[in-house]
């Protein structure tokens, strides 16, 4: 069976996680690493045994002939690097968020269609351990019909947290609820409801954002509603990013790679405190927990291999990632102008 050749641009944290997952998978081979910082590319190259190390992206692609280039850089570089790689006719995996606005996202998808290549965006949680377990349990009918999803954040500045972490949560919602059709959002900054004057440029190249505290109500295709909360906390609570799925017969709770099940739709204090049951984690059949690779990242790689084998889009495709950007921009627009935003 085909072994897919992988090259990586960006050898910091996310590039390292990606390299470990592709290095561990039996159907992928790391053939090149690229970074402007020599120490970073050398450290990662030594770890995963890759001697082909570059400072120039185009040179790496021409000399290593990869099937996929992983773009693990800062968000502000995603668009330009995606367009450069796609111009070579190579599939891409790009870190989240896909781009900072819809004009960029549209252009990336148009270029991919022109070059007959695939775009996958690294929303690894959607195909990861916990979501695999929840999907199996949903198909088994353990909580009945899905009605409602609620998700919270880590406590970054609200708008920044939405772009940085909310993109993951929105994509996770899409997995089970279908596409979002309308948004009503409320946001506050310095104690007042935001206006267009409160829109600003985010740090770390995250694009245009607004709001210290955000609450958004989302309506999805499959008659499912959702609530997304992004508030600024001091200090930041890195354990605070969770999701709950409410069904007609029970609930699921997701935190990182862990998922739990409550066999009743409504939680009553003092009644059922001990009834939460952990769902068995679902790992890829050939994942080895002894390797130095995240199980969720490994699932993402496994899904890309199967998607390319089958000639289809990755579950975390560019189309899904563009819709995530649509939802985030809709949240900002709804909050800033005080309107309901309907999505196409």
LUMBANU-76645 format. One line per field, with one value per residue (C-alpha): x, y, z; residue number from 1; residue in one letter. Coordinates in Angstrom, 2 decimals, decimal comma. Each point is the difference from the previous one (the first is absolute). Layout:
N
X [X:...] .
Y [Y:...] .
Z [Z:...] .
k [NUM:...] .
r [A:...] .
END
This chain:
344
X [0,00:1,13:2,30:-0,75:2,97:-0,27:1,90:-0,46:0,46:0,17:1,91:-1,22:-2,63:-2,73:2,50:1,65:-3,32:-0,82:3,43:-0,33:-3,40:1,07:3,24:-1,97:-2,58:0,86:-1,41:1,89:3,68:1,57:2,21:0,77:-0,10:0,09:0,47:1,83:1,49:2,78:-0,05:-3,69:0,26:3,13:-1,51:-3,12:1,96:2,19:-3,06:-1,86:3,01:-0,44:3,19:-1,66:-0,17:-0,80:-0,48:-1,81:-3,47:0,00:3,43:-1,22:-3,00:2,06:2,69:-2,18:-3,16:-2,45:-3,61:-0,98:1,57:-0,91:-0,20:0,61:0,71:-1,55:-3,52:1,08:2,10:-2,65:-1,45:3,25:1,61:-3,13:-0,14:3,71:-0,27:-3,21:1,64:2,35:-3,01:0,62:-2,61:0,18:-0,70:-0,19:-0,24:-3,18:-1,58:0,25:0,25:-0,87:-2,95:-2,34:1,71:3,15:-1,91:-1,87:3,26:1,67:-2,93:-0,15:3,72:-0,35:-2,86:2,06:2,98:-2,16:1,53:-1,43:-0,02:-0,16:-0,04:1,40:-3,16:1,29:-2,59:-2,79:1,52:1,74:-0,39:-2,90:-2,02:0,42:-1,40:-2,89:-0,81:-0,20:-2,21:-2,28:-0,43:-0,88:-2,74:1,35:-1,36:-2,83:-0,39:2,58:-1,69:2,57:3,78:1,73:3,70:2,27:3,54:3,34:-0,43:2,01:-1,32:-3,37:0,53:3,55:-1,19:-2,71:2,53:2,60:-2,08:-3,59:0,83:0,61:-3,26:-2,07:1,43:-0,78:-3,61:-0,22:0,89:-3,28:-2,32:0,53:0,73:-0,90:-2,84:-0,44:1,80:-1,03:2,94:0,55:3,42:1,30:3,26:0,87:-3,51:-1,89:-1,68:2,38:-0,48:2,00:2,38:1,12:1,21:3,79:2,92:0,93:3,49:1,89:-1,43:-3,47:-1,77:-2,96:-1,64:-2,32:-1,25:1,45:-3,09:-2,00:-3,09:-1,36:-3,16:0,35:-2,70:1,12:-1,36:-1,14:-2,40:2,81:0,80:3,31:1,46:3,60:1,55:3,29:0,89:3,23:1,22:2,89:1,86:-0,73:-1,58:1,61:-2,29:-3,17:-0,51:-2,80:-3,02:-3,34:-2,40:-3,63:-2,32:-3,56:1,17:3,36:3,13:3,64:2,82:3,30:3,24:3,12:0,32:-2,50:-3,74:-2,71:-3,64:-2,92:-3,01:-2,57:-0,73:-0,14:2,51:-1,62:2,35:-0,07:-1,61:2,40:3,25:1,62:-1,65:2,54:1,80:3,24:-0,22:2,75:2,61:0,10:3,49:1,07:0,50:3,75:0,70:2,76:-0,32:3,72:0,96:0,53:-3,08:-3,33:-2,89:-2,17:2,74:0,46:-3,74:0,28:2,82:-1,90:-3,06:2,14:1,50:-3,43:-1,43:2,76:-0,33:-3,71:0,27:-2,13:0,34:1,42:-2,73:1,76:0,04:0,59:-3,73:-0,82:2,74:-1,33:-3,44:1,62:1,42:-3,50:-1,42:2,70:-0,44:-3,77:0,44:2,06:-2,46:-3,05:1,54:1,39:-3,17:-2,63:-1,57:-0,80:2,41:-1,29:2,64:-0,24] .
Y [0,00:3,53:1,66:3,72:2,36:2,81:3,28:2,51:3,76:1,45:-2,02:1,51:-1,55:-0,96:-1,00:-2,30:-1,63:-0,49:-1,46:-2,51:-1,18:-0,37:-1,67:-2,55:-0,87:-3,05:1,57:3,32:0,90:3,30:1,16:3,64:2,70:3,76:2,92:3,30:-0,77:-2,53:-1,22:-0,90:-2,02:-1,76:-0,94:-1,42:-1,67:-1,75:-1,21:-1,50:-1,01:2,37:1,24:2,08:3,40:3,28:3,72:0,45:-1,52:-0,18:-1,62:-2,64:-0,86:-0,23:-2,18:-2,33:-0,37:-0,26:-1,13:2,23:3,14:0,75:3,75:0,33:3,71:3,10:0,78:3,13:-2,19:-2,65:1,65:0,86:-3,36:-1,95:1,76:-0,63:-3,72:-0,48:1,67:-3,02:-2,34:-1,46:-0,82:2,04:-0,33:3,46:0,94:1,56:2,41:-0,60:3,73:3,29:0,87:-1,40:1,65:-1,95:-3,22:0,29:0,56:-3,05:-2,25:1,42:-0,68:-3,55:-0,68:1,41:-2,22:-3,05:-0,20:-0,53:2,39:-1,34:2,35:-1,19:-0,18:-3,25:-0,19:-0,62:-3,33:-0,68:-2,53:1,59:0,93:-3,50:-1,40:2,47:-0,73:-3,74:0,60:2,37:-2,56:-2,57:2,31:0,37:3,55:-0,16:2,87:2,77:3,27:2,50:0,57:2,37:0,84:2,21:1,32:0,41:3,65:1,91:3,43:-1,04:0,84:-1,36:-3,16:-0,43:0,10:-2,08:-2,64:0,65:-1,14:-3,49:0,00:1,23:-2,72:-2,58:1,23:-0,33:-3,69:-0,85:2,97:0,76:3,47:3,18:2,01:2,97:1,77:2,37:1,23:2,37:1,39:2,46:1,94:2,08:-0,53:1,30:-1,73:0,13:2,12:0,05:2,39:-2,88:-2,13:-0,34:-1,93:-3,04:-0,78:-2,94:0,67:-1,32:2,61:2,20:-0,65:1,64:-0,55:-0,94:-2,08:-1,77:-2,18:-1,33:-1,98:-2,15:-1,76:-3,02:-2,01:-3,04:1,85:0,25:3,20:0,95:2,48:1,16:1,92:1,88:2,14:1,61:-1,41:1,01:-2,25:-2,02:-3,37:-2,52:-2,77:1,98:-1,00:-2,60:-1,11:-1,50:-1,79:-0,14:-2,68:-1,13:-2,86:1,09:2,13:-0,22:2,04:0,50:1,34:-0,51:-3,67:-1,07:-0,48:-0,91:-1,03:0,90:-2,29:2,72:3,19:2,39:0,18:0,37:0,74:-2,88:-2,29:-1,83:1,57:-3,42:-0,96:1,57:-2,82:0,36:-0,97:-2,35:1,96:-0,82:-0,26:-0,67:-3,74:0,32:2,85:-0,85:1,93:-0,52:2,26:3,70:1,10:1,43:-2,40:2,80:1,10:-3,64:-0,31:3,14:-1,59:-3,28:1,84:1,79:-3,29:-1,58:3,10:0,04:-3,75:0,44:3,18:2,07:3,00:-0,27:0,23:3,23:1,34:3,50:0,24:-0,74:2,37:2,79:-0,49:0,30:3,38:0,94:-0,78:1,98:3,03:-0,33:0,08:3,20:1,60:-0,92:1,32:3,23:0,99:-1,55:-2,10:-3,60:-1,27:-2,59:-2,11:-1,22] .
Z [0,00:-0,71:2,52:0,05:0,04:2,56:0,29:2,81:0,05:3,50:2,60:3,26:2,27:-2,46:-2,66:2,52:0,92:-3,68:-0,76:2,83:-1,23:-3,63:1,10:2,03:-2,66:-2,16:-3,19:0,11:-0,35:1,03:-2,87:0,82:2,68:-0,53:2,39:-0,09:3,44:-0,51:3,59:-0,18:-3,20:1,24:3,34:-1,62:-2,78:2,55:1,92:-2,96:-2,07:-2,95:-1,61:-2,76:1,70:-1,72:0,46:-3,32:-0,42:-3,79:0,00:2,46:-2,17:-3,21:1,60:2,11:-2,14:2,94:-0,30:2,95:1,43:3,61:0,70:3,73:0,24:1,51:-1,22:-1,89:-2,33:-0,77:-3,09:-1,80:0,75:-0,96:-3,37:-0,60:0,74:-1,99:-3,00:-0,05:-0,22:3,46:2,64:3,20:3,68:1,53:3,66:1,35:-0,60:-3,73:-0,78:1,68:-2,27:-2,61:-2,97:0,80:0,66:-3,32:-1,88:1,57:-0,89:-3,54:-0,46:1,34:-2,41:-2,86:0,87:0,87:3,46:3,49:2,95:3,56:3,00:3,30:2,12:1,46:2,78:-2,51:-1,00:3,32:2,78:1,92:-3,08:-1,44:3,25:0,05:-3,64:0,70:3,02:-1,93:-2,78:2,68:1,25:3,52:0,44:-2,52:-2,44:0,28:0,94:1,24:0,28:2,43:-0,07:2,11:-0,35:1,77:0,95:-2,58:-1,07:-1,44:-3,65:-0,02:1,75:-2,63:-2,85:1,82:1,81:-1,07:-3,52:1,43:1,92:-2,93:-2,25:2,67:0,05:-3,79:0,24:1,67:-0,58:-3,69:-1,34:1,88:-1,53:2,33:2,84:2,76:2,11:2,90:0,95:2,56:0,41:3,05:1,34:-3,05:-2,93:-2,95:-3,10:-3,26:1,79:2,24:-2,92:0,03:-1,43:2,06:1,26:-1,50:-3,46:0,84:-2,12:0,90:3,37:2,53:3,54:3,38:0,83:-2,73:0,04:-3,29:-0,76:-3,12:-2,01:-2,03:-2,92:1,94:2,36:2,56:1,88:1,60:2,43:-0,16:2,91:-0,27:3,00:1,13:3,31:2,23:0,33:-3,12:0,81:-2,34:1,32:-0,74:-3,64:0,09:-2,01:1,00:-2,33:1,14:-1,39:0,56:2,24:1,43:-0,28:-1,01:1,50:-1,81:1,45:-2,10:-0,92:2,69:-0,49:2,51:-0,21:2,27:-0,67:0,72:-1,95:2,97:2,82:3,42:2,95:2,44:-2,53:-2,25:1,21:-0,30:-3,27:-2,36:-1,82:-1,95:-3,64:-1,11:-2,00:-3,71:-1,50:-3,56:-0,44:-0,59:2,44:2,48:3,27:0,58:-2,91:0,55:-1,94:1,10:-0,55:-1,43:-2,42:-1,01:-0,73:-2,17:-2,02:-0,26:-1,37:-2,61:-1,19:-0,35:-1,70:-2,63:-0,51:-0,64:-2,08:2,39:2,29:3,51:2,64:1,10:-3,55:-1,23:-0,70:3,64:1,20:-2,23:1,54:3,44:-1,09:-1,22:3,42:1,84:-2,25:0,48:3,77:-0,17:-2,44:2,07:3,22:-1,48:-1,88:2,28:-2,77:-0,84:-2,65:-2,45:-1,72:-3,61] .
k [1:2:3:4:5:6:7:8:9:10:11:12:13:14:15:16:17:18:19:20:21:22:23:24:25:26:27:28:29:30:31:32:33:34:35:36:37:38:39:40:41:42:43:44:45:46:47:48:49:50:51:52:53:54:55:56:57:58:59:60:61:62:63:64:65:66:67:68:69:70:71:72:73:74:75:76:77:78:79:80:81:82:83:84:85:86:87:88:89:90:91:92:93:94:95:96:97:98:99:100:101:102:103:104:105:106:107:108:109:110:111:112:113:114:115:116:117:118:119:120:121:122:123:124:125:126:127:128:129:130:131:132:133:134:135:136:137:138:139:140:141:142:143:144:145:146:147:148:149:150:151:152:153:154:155:156:157:158:159:160:161:162:163:164:165:166:167:168:169:170:171:172:173:174:175:176:177:178:179:180:181:182:183:184:185:186:187:188:189:190:191:192:193:194:195:196:197:198:199:200:201:202:203:204:205:206:207:208:209:210:211:212:213:214:215:216:217:218:219:220:221:222:223:224:225:226:227:228:229:230:231:232:233:234:235:236:237:238:239:240:241:242:243:244:245:246:247:248:249:250:251:252:253:254:255:256:257:258:259:260:261:262:263:264:265:266:267:268:269:270:271:272:273:274:275:276:277:278:279:280:281:282:283:284:285:286:287:288:289:290:291:292:293:294:295:296:297:298:299:300:301:302:303:304:305:306:307:308:309:310:311:312:313:314:315:316:317:318:319:320:321:322:323:324:325:326:327:328:329:330:331:332:333:334:335:336:337:338:339:340:341:342:343:344] .
r [X:X:X:X:X:X:X:X:X:X:X:X:X:X:X:X:X:X:X:X:X:X:X:X:X:X:X:X:X:X:X:X:X:X:X:X:X:X:X:X:X:X:X:X:X:X:X:X:X:X:X:X:X:X:X:X:X:X:X:X:X:X:X:X:X:X:X:X:X:X:X:X:X:X:X:X:X:X:X:X:X:X:X:X:X:X:X:X:X:X:X:X:X:X:X:X:X:X:X:X:X:X:X:X:X:X:X:X:X:X:X:X:X:X:X:X:X:X:X:X:X:X:X:X:X:X:X:X:X:X:X:X:X:X:X:X:X:X:X:X:X:X:X:X:X:X:X:X:X:X:X:X:X:X:X:X:X:X:X:X:X:X:X:X:X:X:X:X:X:X:X:X:X:X:X:X:X:X:X:X:X:X:X:X:X:X:X:X:X:X:X:X:X:X:X:X:X:X:X:X:X:X:X:X:X:X:X:X:X:X:X:X:X:X:X:X:X:X:X:X:X:X:X:X:X:X:X:X:X:X:X:X:X:X:X:X:X:X:X:X:X:X:X:X:X:X:X:X:X:X:X:X:X:X:X:X:X:X:X:X:X:X:X:X:X:X:X:X:X:X:X:X:X:X:X:X:X:X:X:X:X:X:X:X:X:X:X:X:X:X:X:X:X:X:X:X:X:X:X:X:X:X:X:X:X:X:X:X:X:X:X:X:X:X:X:X:X:X:X:X:X:X:X:X:X:X:X:X:X:X:X:X:X:X:X:X:X:X:X:X:X:X:X:X] .
END
